[in-house]
Amino acid sequence: MLPPSDPQVTSERPPLLSARSTRVPASVLRTRLARARKGGRGFITKPLPFPPPNPTTSTGTASTLSSSHGCAGGVRMSLRTRAILIVTGCTVLVLGALAAFDRFVVAREFDAAEHQEVRQDVLRSINAVNVEAEVLDVLLRDWSSWDDTYAFLAGELPSFVERNIPPDLVDTMLLSAVVIVDLDGETAVSQARTIEGENGPIGGLTVAGPTRDMLLRRVLTSGTFSGILPLDEGPILIAARPVIRTNETGPPRGMMIMARWLDEAFAERLQRNLATSLTMTPVSADLPDGLLGDLMESGWAGQVLTEGGRHVGYGLLHTIDDEPALVIRTAQEREIGALSRRVFTLSLIAVGATGILLAGAILGGIEWYLLRPMLRLRREVDEVRDAAGGRVSVLGGDEVARMAQGINEMLDRLAAATSEQARLTLLATDQQQLAETALAEMSDGLLAFGADGTCSVCNPAAGRLLGLHPTRALGRHFAELLPGLGRVAAEAAAGPQLVEMNGRTVAVTRNSQGTRARSSVAVLRDVTEILDVERMKRDIIGTVSHELRTPLTAIRATVDLFSAGDAGELTDVQQRMVLLLGRNVDRLAHIVNDLLDLTSLESGRVTLDHSAVDMAAACERVAEDLRPAATVAQVEISVEASTAVAWADASRIRQVLENLIQNAIKFSRPGGHVRLSAVRDDEEVAVRVQDEGIGIPVDEQAHVFEKFYRTRAGARAAQGTGLGLPITRLIVEMHGGRIHVESDGKRGTTMVFTLPAEPPAAAIAGG
């Protein structure tokens, strides 16, 4: 394969994290973190901004200020002599520093600039070969993804070659070979030029053999690829694609290849296009010692060597199997460095002459205006060096006095800053250790993204779910780490979204951290086992319910036979037992039907038959059907509803009303009253079922819509399965509505659910 265009890309992959996090005490977490740091383990957060506190900082500054005194304290000489020596020494030092700067900084920078320019030439050359491969692939795509080519390989278009492939096709398209191969590896079309430019076959490409069979297998298994293919005649740049239809559908009927020799003519053309000296040689050619190994170790990045008066750059091209194929060589004269040395020589002469002239003029002023006050200040600095809290004296208002005042202020600020720095360092270190430990030991994955969507934090749990080392996730975009998850990004506040990730089902929650910064945090939780358990529960419930329905039907039929007297006349005791058996069979059948309904609703197999439903009339019909049961329970039912039309499934809404009214009757006291109402409110219809029963405690209201849940008072007051309200909630939510309970927990309960009053816009357009 050809090398990537980004010089920072490497092939290294750190090992994936495999250990699962567990909850341990905080002291153990701190110990683990300390051991990990001693072992050299890096983490995913930035280092502390504070260096370790240095308790000797305050005295070290005074020592530095006076360090020049000790070296000449024992030498007797006048201040003038000292000034002369200082000025002369400074001049020499300036010249020496200038020379050293040129030698170790400027010259190196110019040399580095030349190296970088040569390296860029190498990279441009490599990228140019990449572009040639891409051009081949783009050209090939128009031919391989073509209905005519597809039909030709199927034997449906025998005139394809005559009409579309002239004898000089390779010359017209500046190619070296065009080959079409069917699925059996047989050559259907072949035009080729040898590396010498003559018409003739190319071994391994136009002639069937192991190499071409390998290319065919690779195309059929991996699809499109391009790169350098080493042949006996020489390296050749190829692009291969499966032959498919114009709309890029298959199955493939063969392979099409376009190729171009990487010969001297190719190198000369690149040299003209890039305006640089360029040659391409095989890796087996004579190369500088160790160069090939350096190139292979770096993967592909250019290596620059200095040969005589020239900088020579080398780059490595890889084959389609990622093996070394060719070495690209570029060269450049060292013109910038020679020019910089000439300029420096002239500058050094000018600076030296100017320094000598200025030295004499400066000496007089230095002696009177600077030396005496500075010597005094130096002595005082020596005195406060070893005295904690000592300060120098400030005399007059000149620069030396202001310097002395600045030294005192600096010492004050330094003492305060040292104390504050030590405090902040300890605080920041402790907070960072706690944060890193918490992230490392979290069982859920956590990803933090900046305003540009790139990842800035990735804990080990997230790395395990992504299949990456945490450090490999840093800097990557959200869409790259979680491809196909645009809905989560667009609905950051919509709650967890389930996605498949490396064979696991992961719930992803992404929350924004402010509208201005637009940064966000994504939490990844592995819910595979939870979903498996839920699915198993639904399957078991569905299977058991189906298996119970058949024997219940048989028992119900038997009870009917006995009740009708078909099995002979029954005694009074036998009749009572048959009636009891019938009631319990009906109750068990009701439970089975509820379980089947719940399973169907949860699995999404239920479809709604929407129509305009008059909720007032629906409430009247259900109330009329259940009035006999209410009369037995000594409960009155009334409907207080105006015309309110909802867009719903009439049979399913009847089931909802029956469940709610039956519950209201069941938990009402004798003499109670159940009231039904339906009112349109903007784009919704609100239906209320109110009773005067035992009520629902406030702490249990959040659980009444859970499967098999029964309130404490309800379990004592009446029998039930705890499935009616969960089924009701699922039906209402399938309609796009909501349901909730209102009760003070002492007396009376009101169930309120809403339904859309109008069909959605999509349904109107479709109708």
C-alpha positions in Angstrom: 0.0 0.0 0.0 1.1 3.6 -0.5 2.2 5.6 2.5 -0.2 8.0 4.2 0.1 11.7 3.4 0.2 12.7 7.1 3.8 12.4 8.4 2.5 12.1 12.0 0.7 8.8 11.4 2.5 5.8 12.7 1.7 2.1 12.8 2.0 1.6 16.5 -1.0 0.5 18.5 -0.8 0.4 22.3 -2.3 -2.7 23.9 -6.0 -2.6 24.6 -7.1 -2.5 28.3 -8.5 -5.8 29.3 -9.0 -5.6 33.1 -12.6 -4.7 34.3 -12.9 -2.0 36.9 -14.3 -2.8 40.4 -15.3 -0.6 43.3 -12.6 -0.5 46.0 -12.0 1.9 48.9 -10.6 5.3 48.3 -7.3 4.5 50.1 -6.7 1.6 47.8 -7.5 3.7 44.7 -4.9 6.3 45.8 -2.3 3.5 46.3 -3.0 2.1 42.9 -2.6 5.5 41.2 0.7 6.1 43.0 2.0 2.7 41.9 0.9 3.3 38.3 2.7 6.6 38.2 5.9 5.1 39.6 5.7 2.5 36.9 5.5 5.1 34.2 1.8 4.8 33.2 0.6 7.9 31.6 -3.0 9.1 31.9 -5.5 11.0 29.9 -5.5 14.4 31.6 -3.1 17.3 31.4 -0.2 17.6 34.0 -0.4 20.0 36.9 0.4 23.6 36.0 2.4 24.1 39.1 6.0 22.8 39.6 7.0 21.2 42.9 7.5 23.8 45.6 11.1 24.8 46.2 11.7 25.8 49.8 15.0 27.6 49.0 13.6 29.9 46.3 13.5 33.0 48.5 17.1 32.9 49.5 18.3 31.5 46.2 17.4 34.8 44.4 19.6 36.9 46.7 22.4 34.4 46.2 22.0 34.7 42.4 22.1 38.5 42.6 25.4 38.5 44.5 27.1 35.6 42.8 29.4 37.8 40.7 31.0 39.3 43.8 32.8 36.2 45.1 34.8 35.6 42.0 36.9 38.8 42.3 36.6 39.7 45.9 40.2 38.8 46.7 41.7 40.7 43.7 43.0 44.2 44.2 42.2 46.5 41.4 40.6 49.9 40.8 37.0 50.4 39.9 38.1 51.9 36.6 40.2 48.8 35.8 37.2 46.7 36.7 35.0 48.8 34.5 37.5 48.5 31.6 37.6 44.7 32.1 33.8 44.5 32.3 33.3 46.6 29.2 36.0 44.7 27.3 34.8 41.4 28.5 31.2 42.3 27.6 32.4 43.3 24.1 34.2 40.0 23.7 31.3 38.1 25.2 28.9 39.8 22.8 31.1 38.9 19.8 31.6 35.4 21.1 27.9 35.0 21.8 27.1 36.3 18.3 29.5 33.8 16.9 28.1 31.0 19.1 24.5 32.0 18.2 25.4 31.8 14.5 27.1 28.5 14.9 24.6 26.7 17.2 21.4 28.5 16.4 21.3 30.4 13.2 23.3 27.8 11.2 21.3 25.0 12.6 18.1 26.8 11.9 19.1 27.4 8.3 20.3 23.8 8.0 17.0 22.6 9.5 15.1 24.8 7.1 17.1 23.3 4.2 16.4 19.8 5.6 12.8 20.6 5.9 12.6 21.8 2.4 14.2 18.7 1.1 11.9 16.6 3.3 9.0 18.4 1.9 10.2 17.6 -1.6 10.3 13.9 -0.6 6.8 14.1 0.8 5.5 16.0 -2.3 7.0 13.2 -4.4 5.4 10.5 -2.4 2.1 12.4 -2.5 2.5 12.8 -6.2 2.6 9.0 -6.6 -0.4 8.8 -4.3 -2.2 11.2 -6.6 -1.3 9.1 -9.6 -2.8 6.1 -7.9 -6.0 8.0 -7.1 -6.2 9.2 -10.7 -5.9 5.6 -11.9 -8.6 4.6 -9.5 -11.0 7.4 -10.6 -10.4 6.6 -14.3 -11.0 2.9 -13.6 -14.2 3.5 -11.7 -16.0 4.8 -14.8 -15.1 1.5 -16.6 -15.6 -1.1 -13.9 -18.9 0.3 -12.6 -20.6 0.3 -16.0 -23.6 -1.8 -17.1 -21.9 -2.5 -20.5 -18.8 -4.0 -18.9 -21.0 -6.0 -16.5 -23.1 -7.3 -19.4 -20.0 -8.1 -21.4 -18.6 -10.4 -18.7 -22.0 -12.1 -18.5 -21.7 -12.8 -22.3 -24.7 -10.5 -23.0 -22.8 -7.8 -25.0 -20.3 -9.5 -27.3 -19.7 -6.2 -29.2 -18.4 -4.4 -26.1 -14.7 -4.7 -27.1 -15.3 -3.6 -30.6 -17.4 -0.6 -29.6 -15.6 0.6 -26.5 -12.0 -0.6 -26.4 -10.0 0.6 -29.4 -6.6 -1.0 -30.1 -4.8 2.1 -29.0 -6.7 2.5 -25.7 -3.6 2.3 -23.5 -1.8 4.9 -25.6 -4.7 7.3 -25.7 -5.2 7.1 -21.9 -1.4 7.2 -21.2 -1.5 3.8 -19.5 0.7 0.7 -19.6 -2.0 -1.9 -19.3 -5.8 -2.4 -19.3 -7.0 -5.9 -18.2 -10.5 -7.3 -17.6 -10.7 -10.7 -16.0 -13.8 -12.8 -15.3 -14.6 -14.7 -12.2 -12.8 -17.9 -13.5 -9.5 -15.9 -13.8 -9.7 -15.9 -17.6 -8.6 -12.8 -19.6 -11.6 -11.1 -21.2 -9.8 -8.0 -22.4 -6.0 -7.2 -22.4 -4.0 -4.4 -23.8 -0.4 -3.9 -22.5 2.9 -2.2 -23.2 6.1 -3.8 -21.8 8.4 -1.6 -19.7 10.4 -1.0 -22.9 7.3 0.4 -24.6 6.6 -2.5 -26.9 3.2 -4.2 -27.4 3.3 -7.4 -25.4 2.0 -9.3 -22.3 3.0 -8.3 -18.8 3.8 -11.3 -16.7 1.6 -11.5 -13.6 -0.9 -8.9 -14.9 -2.1 -9.7 -18.4 -1.1 -13.3 -18.2 -2.9 -15.7 -15.8 -0.8 -16.8 -12.9 -0.5 -16.7 -9.1 0.0 -13.0 -9.0 -3.2 -12.2 -11.0 -5.1 -14.9 -9.0 -4.0 -13.1 -5.9 -5.3 -9.8 -7.3 -8.6 -11.3 -8.2 -9.1 -12.8 -4.8 -8.2 -9.5 -3.2 -10.7 -7.6 -5.3 -13.5 -10.0 -4.6 -12.9 -10.1 -0.9 -11.7 -6.6 -0.1 -13.1 -4.5 -3.0 -11.2 -1.6 -4.6 -7.5 -1.1 -3.9 -4.6 0.6 -5.6 -0.8 0.7 -5.1 2.5 -0.5 -6.4 2.8 -4.1 -7.6 6.3 -5.6 -7.9 6.8 -7.6 -11.1 9.8 -9.3 -12.6 10.0 -6.6 -15.3 9.8 -3.8 -12.7 7.4 -2.0 -10.3 4.1 -1.0 -11.8 1.4 1.3 -10.3 -2.0 -0.4 -10.5 -5.7 0.2 -9.6 -8.1 -2.7 -9.4 -11.8 -2.7 -8.9 -14.6 -5.3 -9.1 -16.8 -5.2 -12.2 -20.3 -4.2 -11.1 -23.3 -2.3 -12.4 -23.4 1.4 -13.0 -25.4 1.9 -9.8 -22.6 0.1 -7.9 -24.5 -3.0 -7.1 -23.4 -6.6 -7.6 -22.6 -9.3 -7.3 -19.2 -8.7 -9.0 -18.6 -10.5 -12.3 -14.9 -10.1 -12.5 -12.1 -7.6 -12.1 -10.7 -4.7 -14.1 -7.2 -3.4 -13.8 -5.5 -0.3 -15.1 -1.7 0.1 -14.7 1.2 2.4 -15.4 4.9 1.5 -15.3 7.0 3.3 -12.6 9.9 3.7 -15.0 12.3 6.6 -15.9 9.7 8.3 -18.0 7.3 8.3 -15.0 10.0 9.8 -12.8 10.9 12.4 -15.3 7.3 13.5 -15.6 7.1 13.8 -11.8 10.3 15.8 -11.8 8.9 18.3 -14.3 5.6 18.6 -12.4 7.3 19.1 -9.0 10.2 21.2 -10.3 12.7 19.2 -8.2 15.5 16.8 -8.8 13.9 13.3 -8.5 15.0 9.7 -9.1 13.4 6.4 -8.1 15.5 3.4 -7.5 14.8 -0.2 -6.3 15.4 -1.0 -2.7 18.0 -3.5 -3.8 20.2 -0.7 -5.3 23.2 0.6 -3.5 22.0 3.0 -0.7 23.9 4.7 2.2 24.5 2.4 5.1 21.5 2.0 7.4 19.3 4.2 5.2 16.8 1.5 4.3 16.5 0.4 7.9 15.8 3.9 9.0 13.2 4.4 6.3 11.5 1.1 7.2 11.6 1.9 10.9 10.0 5.3 10.4 7.4 3.8 8.1 7.7 6.2 5.2 8.8 9.6 6.4 11.7 11.2 4.5 15.3 10.9 5.7 17.7 13.7 4.8 21.5 13.2 4.5 24.2 15.7 3.6 26.4 14.5 0.7 29.2 16.9 -0.2 27.6 20.3 -0.7 24.1 19.0 -1.2 21.2 17.9 1.0 19.8 14.6 -0.3 16.3 13.4 0.8 15.1 9.8 0.7 11.6 8.4 0.9 10.2 4.9 0.8 7.3 3.7 -1.3 5.4 0.5 -0.3 3.8 -2.2 -2.3 0.2 -3.2 -2.1 1.3 -5.8 0.5 3.0 -3.0 2.6 6.5 -4.2 1.6 9.3 -1.8 0.5 9.1 -1.2 -3.2 11.1 1.9 -4.3 13.3 4.6 -2.8 12.6 8.2 -3.9 15.7 10.5 -3.9 15.7 14.3 -4.2 18.7 16.6 -3.9 19.2 20.4 -3.3 22.3 22.6 -3.1 23.1 24.3 0.2 22.7 27.8 -1.0 20.9 29.2 2.0 23.6 28.2 4.5 26.4 29.7 2.4 24.6 33.0 2.1 23.9 33.1 5.8 27.6 32.6 6.6 28.7 35.5 4.3 26.1 37.8 5.9 27.3 36.8 9.4 30.9 37.5 8.7 30.1 41.1 7.6 27.8 41.6 10.6 30.5 40.3 13.0 33.1 42.8 11.6 30.6 45.7 11.9 29.5 44.8 15.4 33.2 44.5 16.6 34.2 47.9 15.3 31.1 49.6 16.7 31.7 47.9 20.1 35.3 49.2 20.3 34.2 52.7 19.6 31.4 52.7 22.1 33.4 51.0 24.9 35.5 54.1 25.6 32.5 56.4 25.7 30.6 54.1 28.0 33.4 53.6 30.6 33.2 57.2 32.0 29.5 57.2 32.6 29.5 53.7 34.0 32.2 54.5 36.6 30.3 57.4 38.2 26.6 56.8 37.7 26.5 53.0 38.0 29.5 51.4 39.6 29.4 53.1 43.0 25.6 52.6 43.6 25.7 49.1 42.2 28.6 48.1 44.5 26.7 49.4 47.5 23.6 47.5 46.4 25.7 44.4 45.9 27.0 44.6 49.4 23.5 44.9 50.8 22.3 42.0 48.7 25.2 39.9 50.1 24.0 40.9 53.6 20.3 39.9 53.0 21.3 36.7 51.2 21.5 34.6 54.4 19.1 36.7 56.4 15.5 35.5 56.3 13.2 38.5 55.8 16.1 40.9 55.1 15.7 43.8 52.7 18.1 46.2 50.9 18.1 50.0 51.5 16.5 52.4 49.0 18.5 55.7 48.6 17.5 58.5 46.1 15.2 58.2 43.2 17.3 57.0 40.3 17.3 53.7 38.5 19.5 52.0 41.1 17.1 53.1 43.9 14.1 51.8 41.9 16.0 48.6 41.4 16.6 48.3 45.1 12.9 49.0 45.7 12.0 46.4 43.0 14.2 43.8 44.7 12.4 44.4 48.0 9.0 44.0 46.3 10.2 41.0 44.5 11.4 39.4 47.7 8.0 40.1 49.3 6.0 38.7 46.4 8.3 35.7 46.1 7.8 34.8 49.7 4.0 35.0 49.3 4.0 33.2 46.0 6.2 30.4 47.3 3.7 29.8 50.2 0.7 30.0 47.9 2.3 27.8 45.3 3.0 25.1 47.8 -0.6 25.2 48.9 -2.1 25.2 45.4 0.3 22.4 44.3 -0.9 20.1 47.1 -4.5 21.0 46.5 -4.3 20.5 42.7 -2.3 17.3 43.1 -4.9 15.8 45.4 -7.8 16.8 43.1 -6.1 15.5 40.1 -5.4 12.2 41.8 -9.0 11.8 42.9 -10.3 12.7 39.4 -7.9 10.3 37.6 -8.7 7.5 40.1 -12.5 8.0 39.7 -12.2 8.0 35.9 -9.9 4.9 35.9 -12.2 2.9 38.2 -15.5 3.9 36.6 -17.5 0.9 35.3 -19.2 3.1 32.7 -17.3 4.6 29.8 -16.8 8.4 29.8 -15.8 10.6 26.8 -15.4 14.4 27.0 -15.6 16.5 23.8 -14.6 20.1 23.2 -16.5 22.7 21.2 -15.1 21.3 18.0 -16.3 17.8 18.7 -12.8 16.3 19.4 -12.2 14.0 22.4 -10.3 15.4 25.3 -10.9 12.7 28.0 -11.3 9.0 27.6 -11.4 6.6 30.6 -10.3 2.9 30.4 -14.0 1.7 30.4 -14.7 3.8 27.3 -11.5 2.5 25.7 -12.7 -1.1 26.3 -16.1 -0.5 24.7 -14.5 1.4 21.8 -11.8 -1.3 21.3 -9.1 1.4 21.6 -6.4 2.4 24.1 -7.7 5.5 25.9 -4.8 7.6 24.6 -5.7 6.6 21.0 -9.1 8.1 21.3 -7.8 11.6 22.3 -8.0 14.2 19.6 -10.5 12.1 17.5 -13.8 13.5 16.5 -17.1 12.3 18.0 -18.3 11.0 14.6 -15.0 9.0 14.2 -15.2 7.4 17.6 -18.9 6.6 17.4 -19.7 6.4 13.6 -23.4 6.4 12.6 -24.4 8.0 15.8 -25.6 11.3 14.4 -28.9 10.9 16.1 -27.2 11.0 19.5 -25.4 14.2 18.6 -28.6 15.8 17.3 -30.7 14.7 20.3 -28.2 15.2 23.1 -30.9 15.7 25.7 -33.2 12.9 24.5 -31.8 10.3 26.8 -29.8 7.2 26.2 -29.5 5.8 22.7 -28.7 2.1 22.1 -26.0 1.3 19.6 -24.1 -1.8 18.6 -20.4 -1.6 19.4 -17.9 -4.4 19.0 -20.6 -7.0 19.4 -22.0 -5.3 22.5 -25.1 -3.2 23.0 -24.2 0.1 24.5 -26.4 2.9 25.9 -24.9 6.2 24.9 -26.0 9.4 26.7 -24.5 12.7 25.6 -25.1 15.9 27.6 -24.1 19.4 26.6 -22.2 21.5 29.2 -23.4 25.0 28.3 -24.5 26.7 25.1 -21.6 29.0 24.8 -18.7 26.5 24.9 -20.9 23.7 23.4 -18.7 21.1 25.0 -20.2 17.8 25.9 -19.8 14.6 27.9 -20.8 11.1 26.5 -21.5 8.3 29.0 -21.3 4.7 27.6 -22.9 1.9 29.5 -22.8 -1.8 28.4 -26.4 -3.0 28.6 -26.0 -6.2 26.7 -26.8 -8.5 29.6 -29.7 -6.3 30.7 -31.3 -6.5 27.3 -30.6 -10.2 27.0 -32.4 -10.7 30.4 -35.4 -8.6 29.2 -35.6 -10.5 26.0 -35.4 -13.9 27.8 -38.2 -12.7 30.1 -40.4 -11.7 27.2 -39.7 -15.0 25.4 -40.4 -17.1 28.5 -43.7 -15.2 29.2 -44.8 -15.5 25.6 -44.0 -19.2 25.5 -45.7 -20.0 28.8 -48.7 -18.0 27.8 -49.1 -19.7 24.5 -48.6 -23.1 26.1 -51.3 -22.3 28.7 -53.9 -21.1 26.2 -54.5 -24.6 24.6 -55.2 -26.5 27.9 -57.3 -23.6 29.2 -59.5 -23.8 26.1 -60.0 -27.5 26.6 -60.9 -26.9 30.3 -63.3 -24.1 29.4 -65.0 -26.4 26.8 -65.3 -29.1 29.4 -66.8 -26.7 32.0 -69.3 -25.5 29.4 -70.3 -29.2 28.7 -70.9 -29.8 32.4 -72.8 -26.5 32.8 -75.1 -27.3 29.8 -75.9 -30.8 31.2 -74.4 -32.6 28.3 -72.5 -34.8 30.7 -75.5 -35.7 32.7 -77.4 -34.0 35.5 -75.2 -32.5 38.3 -75.9 -32.3 41.9 -75.9 -28.9 43.7 -72.4 -29.4 45.0 -71.2 -30.4 41.6 -72.8 -27.4 40.0 -71.2 -25.1 42.5 -67.8 -26.7 41.8 -68.3 -26.4 38.1 -69.2 -22.7 38.5 -66.1 -22.1 40.7 -63.9 -23.9 38.1 -65.3 -21.8 35.3 -64.6 -18.5 37.2 -61.0 -19.5 37.9 -60.5 -20.7 34.3 -61.8 -17.3 33.1 -59.5 -15.5 35.5 -56.5 -17.6 34.4 -57.4 -17.0 30.7 -57.6 -13.3 31.4 -54.0 -13.4 32.9 -52.7 -15.3 29.9 -54.3 -12.8 27.5 -52.7 -9.9 29.5 -49.3 -11.6 29.3 -49.6 -12.2 25.5 -50.8 -8.6 25.0 -47.9 -7.3 27.1 -45.3 -9.4 25.2 -46.7 -8.3 21.8 -46.7 -4.6 22.8 -43.2 -4.7 24.2 -41.8 -6.6 21.2 -43.2 -4.0 18.7 -45.3 -6.6 16.8 -48.5 -4.7 17.4 -49.7 -2.2 14.7 -52.4 0.4 15.2 -55.4 0.9 13.0 -55.8 4.7 13.3 -59.1 6.4 12.7 -61.1 9.3 14.0 -62.5 8.1 17.4 -65.2 10.1 19.3 -63.9 9.7 22.8 -67.2 10.8 24.4 -69.1 8.0 22.5 -66.3 5.5 23.3 -66.5 6.3 27.1 -70.3 5.9 26.9 -70.1 2.5 25.3 -67.5 1.1 27.7 -69.3 2.6 30.7 -72.6 0.9 29.5 -70.8 -2.5 29.1 -69.3 -2.3 32.6 -72.4 -0.9 34.3 -73.6 -4.4 35.4 -70.3 -5.1 37.1 -70.5 -1.7 38.7 -74.0 -2.4 39.9 -72.8 -5.6 41.6 -70.0 -3.6 43.3 -72.6 -0.9 44.3 -70.7 1.7 42.3 -72.2 4.3 40.1 -70.7 5.2 36.7 -71.3 8.5 34.9 -69.8 10.1 31.7 -69.3 13.9 31.5 -67.8 14.3 28.1 -68.4 16.7 25.2 -67.5 15.8 21.6 -63.8 15.2 21.5 -62.4 13.3 18.5 -59.0 11.6 18.8 -56.7 10.0 16.2 -56.4 6.5 17.6 -57.1 2.8 17.3 -60.6 2.3 18.5 -60.2 -1.2 19.7 -57.0 -0.5 21.6 -58.5 2.7 23.2 -61.5 0.6 24.3 -59.0 -1.8 26.0 -57.4 1.2 27.8 -60.8 2.5 29.0 -61.9 -1.0 30.2 -58.6 -1.5 32.2 -59.0 1.9 33.9 -62.7 1.7 34.6 -62.4 -1.9 35.9 -59.6 -0.8 38.3 -61.7 2.2 39.4 -64.7 -0.2 40.2 -62.4 -2.8 41.8 -60.9 -0.3 44.3 -64.0 1.7 45.0 -66.0 1.4 48.2 -69.7 0.5 48.0 -71.7 3.6 47.3 -68.8 5.1 45.4 -68.9 7.0 42.1 -66.7 6.6 39.0 -66.7 9.6 36.6 -65.4 9.7 33.0 -64.6 12.8 31.1 -63.0 13.6 27.7 -62.0 17.1 26.7 -60.0 18.5 23.7 -57.1 20.7 24.7 -55.3 22.3 21.7 -53.8 19.4 19.8 -54.6 16.7 22.3 -57.7 15.0 23.8 -57.4 14.5 27.6 -59.4 11.6 29.1 -59.9 11.3 32.9 -61.2 8.3 34.9 -61.9 9.4 38.5 -62.9 7.2 41.4 -63.6 7.7 45.1 -61.7 4.6 46.2 -58.8 3.9 48.5 -56.3 6.1 46.7 -52.6 5.4 45.8 -49.8 6.5 48.3 -47.6 9.2 46.9 -44.4 7.1 47.3 -46.0 4.3 45.1 -47.4 6.4 42.3 -44.1 6.3 40.3 -44.3 2.4 40.3 -47.9 1.7 39.4 -47.1 1.4 35.7 -44.4 -1.2 36.3 -45.1 -4.8 35.3 -46.5 -7.0 38.1 -46.5 -4.1 40.6 -49.4 -3.8 43.0 -49.8 -1.2 45.7 -49.8 -2.4 49.3 -53.4 -1.4 49.8 -54.5 -2.7 46.4 -53.0 -6.1 47.1 -55.1 -6.4 50.2 -58.3 -4.9 48.7 -58.7 -6.9 45.5 -57.1 -9.6 43.3 -55.1 -8.6 40.2 -52.0 -9.4 38.1 -50.4 -6.0 38.0 -50.4 -6.1 34.2 -53.4 -3.8 33.3 -51.7 -0.5 33.9 -48.4 -1.5 32.1 -50.5 -2.6 29.1 -52.4 0.7 29.3 -49.3 2.8 29.4 -47.8 1.0 26.4 -50.9 1.4 24.3 -51.1 5.2 25.1 -47.5 5.7 24.4 -47.8 3.9 21.1 -50.4 6.5 20.1 -47.9 9.3 21.0 -49.8 10.2 24.2 -49.0 10.3 27.9 -50.6 8.8 31.1 -50.2 9.7 34.7 -51.9 9.2 38.1 -53.3 11.9 40.4 -54.0 11.0 44.0 -53.4 12.4 47.5 -52.8 8.9 48.8 -55.8 8.9 51.1 -59.1 8.9 49.1 -59.8 8.8 45.4 -57.6 8.3 42.3 -57.7 10.0 38.9 -56.1 8.4 35.9 -55.4 10.9 33.1 -54.2 10.0 29.6 -53.9 12.1 26.4 -54.2 11.2 22.7 -53.4 13.2 19.6 -56.5 15.1 18.2 -55.2 15.2 14.6 -53.2 12.7 12.5 -49.6 13.6 12.0 -48.5 15.6 8.9 -46.9 12.4 7.4 -50.1 10.5 7.7 -52.1 13.3 6.0 -49.6 13.5 3.2 -49.6 9.7 2.7 -53.3 9.6 2.7 
